[in-house]
Amino acid sequence: MGRGSRLLANVIASQAALHRRFGGVVPEVASRRHLETVLPVVDQALSEAGTSLAGLDAVAVTAGPGLVGSLLVGVTVARVLALALELPLVGVNHLEAHLYAHLLPSEGAQGFALPAVCLVVSGGHSDLIYWRDHGDLEVLGRTRDDAAGEAFDKVARLLGLGYPGGPALDRLARRGNAHAVSFPRAYLEEGSHDFSFSGLKTAVASYLRRVEREGRAVEHADVAASFEQACVEVLAEKLTRAAAQRGVRGVGVCGGVAANTALRREVRARAVARGLAAWIPDPGFCTDNAAMVAAAAWHALARGTARLDPIVDPNLPVDGVDSGAGGTGDKPRNPS
């Protein structure tokens, strides 16, 4: 395990139960709960790490992309701590931080090495990134409409699975036949590294309406498994194909959807077929966590490129920028 990857504590305060009654994340509710929990989480992390505020060397915080209210809470608290302790404040790009989950002490990502082609796949993002070196990223492709995680959540709602939909759909799909329903695979034009899942989501909705009109019973597990397979095949194929074209040793997958069992299985199978290593962090490091943010900040500080005055940007792009850079970005996206 290299420097910048030793983990002393990683405390996560999930809001899933809070937002379940709304069927999705409510930004105002999320930011208020973030404000309520951020300092207790800091206290708990310090306690588990066996240290205190006086033992810190720097403060790291996500500057974007994400929900602006929650980002403002995090950056404000981090700024106050850094000023009071006279420490460097490092702003981190949320998507870049997900990449650094590969460097954490994780069985699924052992042996990770740069350069690599990585897939950041979550509720708000489906980005294919060529990670040449620390601070040197190139976006090869991204979603043109719905992100993969967004499609998972929407199909889960169609199947009455509630929120959060992705994990529930994953569990249901394990009981189904992935070849029961022939849903489309959107590979787009030849050579494209972009993704599109809007058509797949619409195909599932159309199938469910047709079955209902015909008076047949919906085999929910089969629909879930068939949708999931159509989604992960495209993700895994584009990832491993891009890696083979770039001549790298292996591929990485991170972000909330990287916890999906079918995606992990499909990526590993296609990587083996192409002679590539497959590095996928353990599920606990796939979802949002402070450890990945700290790892990204450590490496930015080590190479002397850390952004020490982060500006909140809910649309912060990952292409060609270092941790905490400003930017205009694409359409607003939700955090993973």
N, C-alpha and C positions, 0 to 999 in steps of 0.2 A: 504494500500500500504506500503510495507516494505522499509527499508533503501536501498539506492542504486538504487531506481526505480523512484525517482522524476525527471521529465524531464523539463528542462528549455528551451531548444531549440533543434531542430533536422532539420538541413538544408540539403537538398539533391539536388545535381546538376546532373541531368540525361543526359546521352549521347545518348539516344535512337534515337533521331532525327538525330544526327550526323552520326550514323552508319547505318541508314536505307538505304541509297543509296548504301551501300556495301553489303547489305543482311546479315550482321552479324558484330560482333565486330572485328575490325582490331587492333591488339595489339599496334602497333606503334602510330596510331592515338589516341587510348585510353590514352596512357601514356602522350602524348603531351597535350591533352585536360585536363588531370588530373593536369598537371603542371600549366596550365593556370588558373584553377579554384580553386585550393586548398586554396590559401591564401584569395581570396574573400569570399569563403565559411566560413573560420574560422572567418573572420571579421563579417560576417552576423550573424553567430551563437552567437558570443559574444554580439553583439548588441541586438539580440532577447532575450538573457538570462539576459540582463541588467547588464552585468559585463564587465570586461576587462581582459587582460592577467595577470595583477597583482592579480586578484581574483581567479586564478586557483590553485588547489592543486596537480595536476598531468596531464600528457599528455598521452593519449592512442592512439594506432595505430594498424592497421591490419598488421601482419607480414607474413601471408600466411594462406591457399593456395590462389592462384590467378595468375593473369598475372604479370610476374616478373617486367616489366617496371612500371606499375602502383604501385605495391608494393614498389619499390625502391623510387618513388617519395614521397609516403606517409611517409615512414619510415625516409627518409632524412629530410623532412620538420619537422616532429615530433621531430627528434633528435636535430635539430637546436633550435627549440622552447624550448625543455626541458633544453638544455645546457644554453641558454641565460637566462632562468627564474630560473635556478637551481632547477628544479622540477624532480620528478621521471618520467621515461619514461616506460610505460607498453606496451609490445608487446602482442597482442591478436590473438588467433587462429580464423580465419574467421568463421569456422564451429561452434566452441564453442560460438562465439558471436551470431550466429543465435539462438541458444538455449536460450540466455538471452533476446531475444525479448519477451519471455513469461512473463518476470518480469516487462516489461514496462507498463505504464498506458493504458491498452487495454481492451476494453469491451469483446472481444472474448476470452481473457485469464484470466479473473477474477477467483480467487480462485486457481490458479496454485500452486501445491505443489509437493515437491520432497519426495520420489523418483518417477520418471515417465519414461515412454518409449516415446521417441520423434522421429519424422521423419524429417530429414533435407532434403528437396527436392527442387532442383533448376536446373539451366542449366548445372551445372557441377557435381552435387552431388545427390545421392539418398542413404542416410545413415540412418540406423535404430539404434538408440542409447539408451542404458539404462543409464539414468542420476540418479545415486544414490544420489549424493550430489555435492556441489560446488567443482570443481576440481577432481571429481571422475566419469569418463565416461567409458562406455564399448560399443564398436561397436558390435552390434549383427548381422548386415548384411549391405551389400552395393551393388551397381550395379556391374554387371559383364561385362557390355558393355556400352550401351548408358544410360545416366542419364535420368530421366523422363522429365526434362525440355528440354534436347537436343532432345528427341523424339518429344516433342510438337513443337519445332521450325522446325524440319525437315519435319514433316507432314504438318505444316503450309505452308512451301515452296512448297510442293507438291500440295497444294490446291491454290497456288498463293496468299497467304495472306501477304507476305512481312515480314519485321522485325520491331519490335520484334514479333515473331509468336505466342507465348503463349497467350498473352491477346487477340489477334485477333481471335485465334481459340476458345477461351473461349466464346467470344461474338457470333461467328457464331454458335457454338454448342448449344447455348440456343434456337435456332430456329429449331433445328433438332430432329430427332427421334433416341434416343440412342440405340434402338434395331433394326434399319434398316439393319445393316450389322453385321454379326457375326465374329468379329475379335478375335484372340486367346488371352487367358490369360496365361501368363507364370508364374506359381507358382513354377517351378523348382522341385527338388527332395523333398520328404516328409520331413517336419520339417525345411526346409531351410528358413532363413530370408533374403537371398539375392534377388536381383532384376535383371531382364533382359528385356529390351525394344527394343532391336535390331530386334527381330523377329516380334514384333508388327508393328514397322515402316516399315519393308519389306513387311508385309502382306497388309498394306495400299497401298504401291506403286504397288504391284501386282494386287490388286483389281482395282485401277485406270487404269492400263494398260489394264486389261481384259475388263472393261466397255468401254474403248475407242475402242478396237478392235471390240467389238460387236456393235459399232455404237450407244450406248445408251448415254443419257445425264447423267452426274454425278450430283447427288444431294449433293452438297458440304456440306450443313448443316447437312445432315444425316451422311455423312462420318466423319465429325468433331465430332459429338455427339457420334457416335459409337466408334471411336478411343478413345475419352476422357473417355468414360465409361469403356472400357477395361483396360485402364491405371489406373484409380483411384480405380477401384475395387481391383486390386492387391495391390496397396499401402495401402489402408484402411484395407484390410483383414489382411495383414501381420503385420501391426502396431497394430491393436487391438488384434490379436491372441498372439503376443509377450507380450503385456501388461497383458493379462489374465494369461499367463504362469508365468510371473514374480510376479504376485500378487500385482500390483500397483493400486493406486486409479484411475489413468487416463492417457490419452495420449496427447501429444503435437505435433503440426505440424508447421514447420517454413521453411523459405527459399522462394524464389520467386514463386514457383509453389503452395505454400500454399495460395496464393491469388486466385487460381482457384476456381470458385464457385461450380463446380461438386465435386471436391476433398473435400472441406469443408463440403458439404452436405453428401457425402458418409461416411466420417470419423465420423461425428456426429451420423449418423444412425446406423453404426456398433458398435460404442461405447455404445450407449443406449442399443442395443441388448445384449451386454456383461456386462451391469451394470457398465460401466466406464464413467468417466467425459471426455469431449473433450475440450482441450484448444488450440485455434488457434488465434494467434495475429491478430489484425485488419490488413487489407491489406497493409496499409502504413508502417507497421513494418515487413512485410514479405520480401519485397525486401531489398537490401543492404541499411543500414543506420548507421549513426554514433552513434545513441542512444544505439543500441545493443552492439557496441564495448565498449562504455563507461560503460555500466552496467557490462559487463564481467570484465573489468579492475577494477572497484570499488570493486567487490567481491574478486578478486585476491589480491588486496591491503589489504582488510579488514582481510583476512585470512593469510596474510603474505607470500603468495606463488607467488607473481607477478614476472614475468621475466623482469628485468629492463634493459637488453641490448639485445633487439630483433634483430634477424638475419633474413633477408628476405629468405623465403623458399617457392617457388611456389607450392611445393608438400607437404606442411606441413600436417601430419596426425593428426586426432583428437583423436585416441585411446590412452588412458592412459597418455595423456600429459596435462599439464596445459597451461594457456595462454602464448603465445610467445615462446614455446619450439621449439627447433630445431628438425630436423628429416629428413628422406629420403622420406618416403611416397610412394604412388602408382604412377600410371601414371600421367602426367601433366593434370590438370583440369582447366577449365575456371571458373572465379568467377560466382556467381549466378546473 
